[in-house]
């Protein structure tokens, strides 16, 4: 499914990486660039199309801000770039260079999981080694439908001195909008049969980045817009409620639900071999996971209109909406009530239940009512068993697409006890002050699925850095020698992972005692906190509730004994839990730690409680073992 909100994500990653390297855009920082002016003028024409004029004036202060001298614009059969101009000024304000529409570099035809797409991306920009400099971009877009009327988001990760949004409509045009509390109400005037709305802000608060690098798109201060009705191709949509939007979607996909005789034969065989409806769902998912690939062709409204079920089955590939339609149609043939569902994944932002709009949805899944239970299925994830949604689908609003009972619901949530990372660590101190390390992980639930989806796509040479920097509490002090893990599958509920390596200089001599520093096992305890909970106004995302169980076994040298162990502690509150217990004998020290997080996200109003919990856990997590002579 397409969503124009994720423009950069659909640019081929190699090209984007080259652009970033060439531009020197290695980091976002508040002293990298300044947006002096950011204006959008939006004209609604005849309740059928939208014309938007954009103007931006950006001062690039140093190499870190060079990315802001680039502009990437998306086009498709529904969105056309009509005009473009850009100007470059030196530090004295003198014009240096101008670019026009034909100076852009355009790529078309494919994206991250597509065989073909009619989406194109045109890249404009300037390159200059002398800082500071200023760029201006002016361009006009024509959108051939009111569908996915774009939000206005004045914020950026750099300062915005002035931002303005002007909306021009016929005086009788009715629409809905919802703005963040920080945006002042619009000035409204009437002129020549038009109604003109103007929102304007000075010194817009910056988006902040915290020490938890969230992969969640959070747009911050915004105005959402929704038309009362619109068309997508030949299909009409009533935007007045979630129910009417559901009906419109159902009419669009209804003609795609017919199945072929071959599909019927397959379902007849599956039903004959199954003892109940749940078994039918499970066997269909297993079979389709073997037969169908998750790829897509997107042309015109193909990002929203599924291919026919029989065509997807015959071709053996499809995207989320194609595969969901395929499952729904075949389960219904078997007499199982199945529903097609639209949702916004947790990587795409938060759906507002009080503001009906299809604009943010970026994914399609389904649920089936089997043997009286609701079974959620993401057909794009062949490594997830039925009933187990991937973390990005969990605990998010979803629109049930139905002819009569369309409604907004929440997908299933998981508990910390269902998402467990269990780690057994064995440490052997060496004479050269290093420590030999072996680790064995057992992953269940979302950690298992996340691991299989994430790391399995990386090369052998990349996995060490991925493991250390992104997963499972390893700091850069740990030097990975080798790793081993079997590839997970739909029938493997536990993912195992083994690591072997060493930590140099893990033993420190202070006076006549040796201290073993165990903080390399938990990089989060060393993270700095950059966020002021009094001013930070964005949610913290934790992906999913989870539990980390750590068993650390230290094999003591014959000449050493443990003379100082961490204190036993037990913390539990609404945020999570932490427990540590230590035991020792003549040859071994065993430390058991359990850390649980009960939350998907912490909203700004809960920051102080979260910080109090986090500070207590951080203090207890800094483990040092004192070794003395026997």
N, C-alpha and C positions, 0 to 999 in steps of 0.2 A: 504494500500500500504506500502511496506517495503522501508526503507531507512537506510542503515547501518551507517549513520552518527549519529543516535540517539540511540546508544548502551545502555547507562545507562537508558534511558527512558523506554526500553522494559524489563529490569530486574524487576521482581515482587517487588513492592515497599516495602513490609515487609522485604524481604531478604536484600534489599539494605540498608534500615534503620538500620537493625541489624548490618550489616557490618560497617556502618559509626559510630554507637555508640561503637561497639567493638573496632574499630580502634582509637577512640578518635578524629575522624576528624570532629570537630565541626565548623571549620571556615577555609577559605582560607585567608592567609596573606602572605605578601612578605618575612616574616622572619620565615615561617613555614618549608620550604624546599627549596633546590636548585637543579636544574637539571644541572649537570656538563656536560653531553654529551647526545645527542639525535640524533641517526643516523638511516636512512632508506636506504636500497639498494633494488631497484625495478628492476626485470628482466622481460622483455616482451618476452614470449616464443612462437614463431611461430604464432604471431598475434591471438592467441587463449586463452592464459592464462597468469596469472601474478604470479610471486613468489616474495614475499617481506621478507627481513630479517631486523629485528628491534633490536636495541641495545639502552638501556637507563641506565645511571648511575645517581642516585638520592641520595642526602644527606638529610636525615630527621633531622631537627634541634630540634624539640620539638613535644609535643603531638598534636598540631594543624596540623602538617604535616604528621601524621601517615597514612592518606589515600593514600599518595604517595608511601607507601610501599606495596600497592596492585596493581594488574594488572588484568583487566577483559578483556577477549578475546572472541569475537563472532565467532561462527561457524554455518554453514548450509550446505545444499547439494551443494552449490556453493562456499563455503569458508571453507577451511580445515586448522587446526592447525597441522603443520608437526613436529615441534620441539619446546621445551621450556626448559629453564634453568634459575635459579635465584640464586643469592648469596647475603649473608648478611655479612657486615663487621662492626666491632665495631669502636669506635671513634679513635682508633690507627691504623686502617686499617687492623686489623687481621681478617681472615675469621672465621665466627661463625657458619653459617648454609648454606646449599645448598638445593634447591628444583629442581624437574624435572617434566616432563610432567604428570606423574601419580599422582603427589601430589596436583593437582588442584581439586577444588570442582566444579562439573558441574551440571547445571540445564537445563532442556529441556522441550519443549512441549507446552509452553503457554506464553502469554505476557499480555499487559494491556487490550486488547479488543479481544483476540483470544480464540476460542474454542480449537484450536490446532495449533502449529507451529513447523516446523522442525529446527528452530533456537535454538541453545544452547549457554550458556554462562559459560565459565570456569574461576574460580576465583583463582588466585594465590596471595600469599603474605606472609609477615613476621609480627610478633608481638614482640615488644621489649619495655621494660619500661625504658631502659637506653639510654639517648640521649647525643649527636647526634649519628647517625649510618648511614651507606651507604648501598644501595641496587643496584644490577645490574640485569637487565632483558634482556635476549636474546631469540628471538623466530622467527620462520619462518612460514609464511602463504602461502597457495596456493589458488588462486582465479581462478575458472574454466571458466571465461569469462572476457573480457575486459570491460564489462558493469560495471558501477559504479567504474571506476578507481579512487582510493582515492586521494583527494587533499593532498598536503603536508602543514602542519600547524605547523611551528616551535615554535609558541608562546605558553605561558602558563600564568596562574595567579601568577606563581612564577618565579624567575629569571632562564633563560636558558643561560648557559655560552657558549655552543658550540652546533650547530645544522648542520646537513649535510644530503643531499639527493642525492643519486646516482642512475641514471637511465641507464640501459643497454639494448640496443635494437639491432636488426639486422641493418646493415648499410643502408639498403634501407627502413627501417620502417619509415612511415610518420605519424606524429601526431600533434595535436595542444596543445599549452599550453599558459597560461596567468598568469603572476606573479605580485604581489604587487610591488609598486614602491620601497619599502624598501629592496627587495631581489635583490642582485647583479646578473648580468647575469651569465649563467653557463659557466664552463670550459668544452670544448668539445674535446675529443680525439677519435681516431679510433685505434682499436687493434684487430687483428685476426678476421676480419669480423664483429666486433661489433662496435657500436658507443656508447660512454660513456659520459653522461652529469652529471656534478657535480655542485650542488648549496651548498654553505657553508656560514654560518653566525656565528659570535661571539657576545656575549653579546646581545642577542635578546631582544628587548623592551618587557616589560611585558604587558599583557592584564590588563586593569584597570577596577575597579568596582566603579560606581558612586553612588550618593545618590538616584537616581532613579533605583531601582532594576529591571533591564530589564529581561523579560523572553525570550527575543529574543536571539537565538543562533547567536553570531557574532564571526567568527573564526579569525578575524584580518588578520595579514600577512599570505599570502598563495600563493601557486601555484596550479592552476587548470589544469587538464589534460583531453584530450578527444581524443579517437582513431578515425581514419577515418571511420572505420566500425567494427562491432562486432556482435556476436550472443547472443541471450538470449533463451536458449532451441533451438528449431528449427527455430526461427524467426531471420531474418537478419535485421540489422539497418545500415543506411547510416548516419554518423554523420557530414556530411559536412554543413548542414543548418538546421534551425528549420523546414522548410518545409519537408525535407527528413526524419527527425526524426518523424514528424507527420505521414507521410505515413507509416513508419515502425510500428508505434503503431496502426494505423488503420488496417493494415493487421493482427496484432495480435488479435485485439478485434472483427474483422469482423464476425468471426464464432460464436461469443457469442450473436449476436443481434437477432437471430430467437426467436419468441415468440410462446407460446402454444395457443390452442383454448380457454382455460380458460382466458388467458390474453386478447385475442381478444374480448371475450364476455364482459369482464369488461370494456374495452375501448369503445366498442359499446354503453354500457349503459351510461357511463360517457358522451360520445359525444352527445347522444340523450337528456340528461338532461341539457346540457350546452348551453348557448346562444352565446359563442364566444370561441376563442382558449385560452385566458387567464383563463377562467373558467374551461376549460378542464385540464390545467396545475395545477390549484389550487386544483381541486377535486382529481386528481391523487396523488398529494403530501399528501393530507389529508388521503386518503385511504392507501397509502403505509406507512405512519407514524404510522398507526394503526396496519398494518400487518407485517411489516418487522423490525427486530431488527438489531442493528449495532454491529455485531460480525463477526468473520472471521475464516477461516481455511487457513493456509499458508503452502504449501508444494512445494519444488523445486522453480519454477518460479511463484508460486501462489501469491507472493507479487505484481506481475505486470500483470499477466494474469487473467482477470476476469472469474468468473464462467459464465456459460451460463445463459442468462436472464430467460429462462423457469425454470431452476433449482433453481435460487435464489427466484423466485416467489413461487415455490412449497414449498421450505424449510422454507421460511419466515425469512431468515437472510442473511446478507452479509456485506462486508466492503464497503469502499467508492467507489472502482471501480466496485464492484458487483452491488451496488444500482444505481450508475450512469448509468451503462450499462442497467439495468432494466428500468429506466426512459426513457432513449434515445430510446430504442427499442419500448416501448409502445407509446410514443408520436409520433414517426415516423409512426407507424401503423395508428394513428389518423390523419395523414396528416400534422403534425406540424414538422417543421424543427428543430431538436434538435441535439446538438453536445456534444460529450464527451470531457472533458477538463482535462488536467493535470496541477497542479500548485504546487508551493512551498508556504506553509502557512507562515504567518508572524512570526510564532514561529520557523521556520526552516532556516531563513536566507534570503538573498537577491539574486534573480536570476539575472545574468549578461546577458542583452539582446544581447550583442555582442559576447557571447561565447556559441554556441549551445551545450547543454549537458542535458541528462536526469537525471544526477546523483543526483541533489538536489531536484527534485520533490518528494513530499511525500504525495500527496493527489489527489483525483479525484472528480470533480463535473461536472456540465453540464450547458448549457444554451439552451433556446428555443426561437425561433423567433415567438412570438404569437401576432397576430393582428398588425404586423409591428414593434413591440417593442421587444428588447432583454431582456429576463427574466432569471436571474441567479438563480440557485437552488442548494443548498447543501443538497443532500438527506439523509445525516447522521444526520442532525439537525432537528428533528421533532418539535422543539420549534420555528423554524424560518419560517415565511411565505415565499412563493415564491417571488422572487425579493429582499428579505432581506438576504444578506449574513452575516454569523457570522463575527466578526471583524477579525479573523485570515485569512479569505479568501479575505478580501477587499484590494483594491489598491495594488495588487501584480501581477506579470507577470504570465500568464497562456498560455499553449500550446493547441490550438484548434486541436483536432485529427480528421483529415478528409482525405478522399481519394484524393482530388484535391486541397483544399484550406487551408491546414495546415499552421498555422501562430502563432506568439507570440502576445498576446494581454494583455491589463491590465483589471483586474476585476473592477467592479464598486467601486467608492469611496462614502463615506457618508460625510455630512457636520455636523458641530457642532450643528446646530439647529435640526438635526434629532436624535442626541444622547444626550438626556437631563436627568440629574439627578436633580429633583426638591425636595427640602427639606423644610418642615415647622417645626420650632423648637419653643417650648414654654418652657420658663424658669420661675421657681417660687423660688425666694430666700427664704431660711429658716433661723430660728433664730440661728441655730448652725453653720452658715457660709457656709453650703452646699447649693446646688441648685438642686431642683427637675427638671428633664428633660423629656419631651416627644417629640418624633420626628415622622414625617410621610414623607416617601419618595414616589415619583412617578417616575418610570423609564421608558424611552421609547428608542426604537432603540437598539443600541449595549449594553448600560448599562443594559437594560432589559434582553437581550439574555445572556450576560455575567453573570448576577446574577443567572439566572435559571440554566445555565450549571455548574456554579462554586459552589455556596453555597448549592444548593439543594442536593448535594451528601454527605454533611457532617451531622454528627449526631447532635442531639439537643444540647448536651453538648459542642460540638466544635464550634458552630456557633457564640458565643459571641466573641471568640478570632479571628475568621475569619473576622467577621465584623469590629472589632476594628483595626486589624493589616493590613488588606488588602483592605478594601473597604470604601469609602464614608467619608473620612476626619474625623475620630474619633481618638483622642489620648488616651493613656492609663490612663488619668485622669478620663475618663468617665467610670463609673461602670454600666454595663448593668444588669438590673433587669429582664426584660422579652422582648420578641419580638414576632411579629406575621406577617406572610405573607402567602397569598394564593399561591399555586403552579401555576406557569405560564403555559401557553399552546400556541398552534399555533394560536388560535383565541383571545388571550388576548393581545392587543397592549400595555397596560400599566400594569406594575408590581407595586403593592403597597407593602409597608413595613412599619411596625410601631415598634418603640422602646420606652422603658421606662427605666429610670435609674436615676442616680444622679451623681453629681460631688462634692466631698468633698473639702473643703477649696477653693472654687471658689471666696469667698468674702474676700478681704484683707483690713485691716484697716491701713491707712497711715495718721498719725496725727489725725485730726478730721473727716476725710473723709473715706468712704468705696469705694473700687475699685472692680468691677466685671470683672474677667479675662475670656474673651470669646475665648482664643486661643485653648481651648480643642476641639472646633468645627472644627478646621482646623490644623491637625498635620503637613501638608506640610509647613506651615509657620515657623515651628520650626526645620525643617530638616537642618542638617549641609551640607555644600557643600565641598566635598572632591576632586572635579575635578578642575584642572587647564586648562582653555580653550585654553591655548597656547600649551599645550603638549598632551591633550586628543585627540585621533585620531579615536574614535569609534562613531558610530551614537547613539543618544538617541532615544529610542522608547517610544511612548506615547499610544500605542494600537490603538487609533482612535481619530479623532476630537470629542470634546464633550463640552457641556455647563452645568455648575453647577449653579442652581438658588437657593439661600438661603434666606429664610424669617425667621428672628429671632424675636420672640415676648417675651419681658420681662414684667412679671406682677410685678409691683412695690409694695412693702409693703406700708401700709397706712401712715407710718411715713417717707417714703423716696420719693425723687424726683430726676430725672436725671438732673445733673448740668453740665455734660461733655459728649459730644457725638463725635464719630469719624467724621472727615470732609468728606463731599461729594467729590467723585472723579470719574473720567471717563478716562480710558486709552484704546486706541485701536491702534494696529499696525499689521504688517503681521504675527506676532507670535500668537496673540490672543487679548482678550479684558478683561477688569476688570472694574466693576462699583459698587460703594457703595453709598447708600442713607439712611439717618437716620431721623426718626421723633419721637416725643414724646408728650404725654399729661400728665395729672395728674396721670393716672393709668398704662399707657403702654409706652414702648419703642419699636419701630419697626425698625429693620435694614434689608435692602434688599441688597444682594450682588449677582452679576452675574459674573461668571468667564468663559471665553470661550478659548478653545485651538483649533486653526485651523489646526494643523499639525498632520501627522502620525508619523513623525520622524524629528529630527533635525540632519543634517549632520555636520561634524566638521567645515566646512567653515562658518556655520551659528551660531556657539556657542556664539560669542560675542554679536550678536543681541539678541539671546535667553537669555543670562545672564542679559543683560540690562533690558529686559522686566521682567524677573523673580524677579530681585531685587526690581523693583518698586512695583510689586504685593505683594511681601513678606512684604515690609514695611507697605503697606496699610492693609494687612491681619491681623496684630496683633491688635486686637480690645480690648479695655478696656473701660468700662462704669463707670463714676464717679457718685456715689450716695451721695446726701446730705440730710440733714434733712429738712422737710417741714417748 
